[in-house]
Amino acid sequence: MTPFRARRSDLLPRDAAGETWLTGVVAILCLLACLAAVAAMASSRAAQGWSGELGVQATVQVRPRVGETGPTAAARAAETLASVDGVAEAVALDRDAAEDLLRPWMGETALADLPIPFLVTVVLDDQAPASAVTLSRALAEAGLDASVDDHGQWRRDIERSALMISGLAALAFLMTALGAAAAVVYATRAILAARRDVIDILRSAGATDRQVANLFRVRMGVMAVQAGALATAVALALTAGLRLVVGSDGPVAALPVTWSDLGPLLLCPPIAGLVAVAAASVAGRSSLGGAFKRR
Amino acid sequence: MPLEPRRIAAAALTSDPVRLEAVGFGYAGRPEVLRDVNLVLPRGSFHFLTGPSGAGKSSLLRLLTLAERPQAGRLTLFDRHVSSLSPADIPQLRRRMGVVFQDFRLLDHLSVFDNAALPLRLAGRRRDDYAGDVAEMLRWVGLSDRASERPPALSGGEKQRLAIARAVIAGPDLILADEPTGSVDPAMAERLMALFKALNRQGTTVLIASHDEDLAARSGAAVLALRDGRLAEGVPA
């Protein structure tokens, strides 16, 4: 075998126009995209969990009639509600339990004089939950003056917030992808300008526009896949480390990280490669086309 | 006995790889470099293009290699009018040419072997398929032992020989060479001229631009003299 046969040459020079720096920039952008994706998945999961829990609960406020004590009215309401189809459990909240709920916001001293409402917490059947209307009708038929809160407003607020957080995370993912694409377009144009001499030599030897463009597509695609792999490795390590350290609850309640979040991160290198190839195609088409038009 | 250079006889040539009709050319903001150039290079012809520095030799070669387009007149290459070429046509025409540049234009990051093989690689041939041809060509130009080196490690003469090897490796229909013997010793110059003649005998059209009129005279090839952007004795279309 001749000594030169072992060498696989690349028609474009290595490290033209600071490709090492470009790899670093794309890797950082890929890492940000990975973290944004993890945040989107975790926040969406948290919102779904909260919404699901709220969806099978209701709170009933009971107003005792004349001659009836609050605890008695609440107990009667709980008994009535427990017999309604679609209700799994109904429990009257005694004053101590209600004070425990309010204590963090009201403080100890204010609680003694506070007219605390008489409440019944209702756990609904998660398969066929009773509606607020059904509960209200049952209470009215039992002669109870009560109002039912099915947490719908709060659930809608949480779902709206979750949608917004997921949207923002998706926007962050998109922006970082666009940033990576812009960096590749800029770098491709810089290399085209810096290596005009090489391109002229290739053309004089018969290279087609497509062949020259393919050199840049391959170069940028490989660079982006490498940068994406590096970023994925770091993101996997960070996410796995977080999961191991803080457990399935995540660092905050809104970010419950799970092992399943690691899987989608593996898509980062191929996506980065595709984005880079597309960006290099755009840059190459405009630059090379311009060069041909001038001639 | 050395042959006298033949002057081109007006209207004696037929249309073939190269035809220029009243071609004018100049760079932006500068005086016209070529004026009213009429020239036909028939298939299988061998010409020297002579003239002092600045006469327009390199500019004429740039037109023929499609690096520039004429601003006046009509240039026809391989029966294709240059003005009507699409971008996709240009590489196809260039693949029928072998060009030796005065400044060599080698790819410094590639080995000598890969530089010589460049036209074959761009034409889509496999390395296993062309390795023997390239090795043979490098042996012919005396660069076999430098095959794995890179151009910066070569002398001027070696670069010149490598540039010629790259130009002729694909067996082009037309060879355009700008001062191809300018950096080699007389013995190698004769050897390279012998290569051009051998290719010419096989039907390849050869045009060599050189300021060395003695070399042109010794070669026995037809001589085109370029003076101030005009062919002193050209061939009307």
Interface residues (C-beta under 8 A of the other chain):
Chain A: T2 P3 F4 R5 R7 S9 D10 L11 P13 R14 D197 V198 D200 I201 L202 R203 S204 A205 G206 A207 T208 D209 Q211 G289 F292 K293 R295
Chain B: T65 L66 A67 E68 R69 P87 A88 I90 P91 R94 R95 V99 F101 R105 L106 L107 D108 H109 L110 S111 V112 F113 D114 L118 P119 R121 L122 A123 R127 A131 A135 A147 S148 R166 A170
